[in-house]
Amino acid sequence: MSDSGSGEETDGKKTEVKERPWKEWWQRRRWAAAELGPWEQREAVLARISEIQAALDVAASRAAADSPQAHATAAYKAVAERELQQARDALAHSAHAAMRGAAHVGVAQSHLDTAQNLIVSLAPQDDVKAMLPQMVALVDEHFTPKDPRRLRIKEISERVNKGADLTPSDRGFLSETTGLARRMLRKETLRVRSFARVLAAVSATMLLIAVLVAFCAFRWPAMVPLCFAPEDGGMFSVVCPTDSVTRIGHPPNTREIGWAARAQDYLVVEIVGAVSAAVASAAALRRIRGTALPYNVPLLLAALKLPTGALTALLGLLLMRGGFVPGLSALDSSAQIIAWAIIFGYSQQLFTKFVDSQGQALLDAVRGPGSAPPPGEGAKP
């Protein structure tokens, strides 16, 4: 007879019941942590897979009625179904719990695009005719107006709308050209992902530098003090961001300036610069549009401004202390130092605005409704 307080049975089933909920909970948490991309993007691709699967089944059943093409139809259908299954596998958390970011969404979309191209090759002409407007629009988004591929797909569309039959050459061209347009869209999306990773790396590096500078200044406050020595009627003062020493009868030397410096001077200036940069970031949001991509570039652009503002506040005050700005080499009070730290922190916008422009240009390059016309295309049709 087993001990009732041990929580175990002779066959081990009781222990298994206790451990299984914890194991399942841990697996769900692990998979949820791996899903860092937008959940809506993943669900949208899964819904699209179901839609393409239904279209594939219908197209294959219609094409199977044509006995000369039965073998080719079966081959195309088998490959398309394999691509759809690979797309589902790419979105299954249990298949790759270590996947990070939104890369799995892009991989699934690539397999889905291949399945769509195969449907063009096996579907009956009526089905391809229904898909032609979408294919023409996709090609128009990614090819210039004088590109021969864009001109030919329009010619095929006009000919089919007038009642002409699709030739095998036409089907192959439609499949290859639309596939190329989708690959171009994927490349544009990958450029955005690469830009987002660079932004994240640069922001983390700037933050690390700001933290290291604050730590070094806290450890050695007299190393490079943020202090000024204004003169008033032959008397000198030592003014720092958080403290000041007044009424010195001679110009203060480096040691006396170091005595007035405090460990928190750099930290205070960095905090003020970061807060000022946050205000500038909020003001810049009026020019930044959101994105439907799974890479949050606007958020990363805003995050870059904070450590940049902290560092520009420090560098600006050091330039003033070195006499780089004529007439502003000696500030009179701690309040003036903080005020100039606010100005220099906000001035980071002069540098990061170019990064903002580049980020918005990359987002605009990913074609979609409301995006700018492709290169070489004007407003006129």
Secondary structure, DSSP 8 states (H G I E B T S, - for coil): ---GGGT--TTSHHHHHHHHHHHHHHHHHHHHHH--S-HHHHHHHHHHHHHHHHHHHHHHHHHTTSGGGHHHHHHHHHHHHHHHHHHHHHH-GGG-TT--TTHHHHHHHHHHHHHHHHHHHHS-HHHHHHHHHHHHHHHHHHS-TT-HHHHHHHHHHHHHHTT----HHHHHHHHHHHHHHHHHHHHHHHHHHHHHHHHHHHHHHHHHHHHHHHHHHHH-TTSS---B--EETTEEEEE-SS-EEEEESS---HHHHHHH--TTHHHHHHHHHHHHHHHHHHHHGGG-----SSS-HHHHHHHHHHHHHHHHHHHHHHHHHTT-STT-SS--SHHHHHHHHHHHHHTTHHHHHHHHHHHHHHHHHS--TT----TT--S--
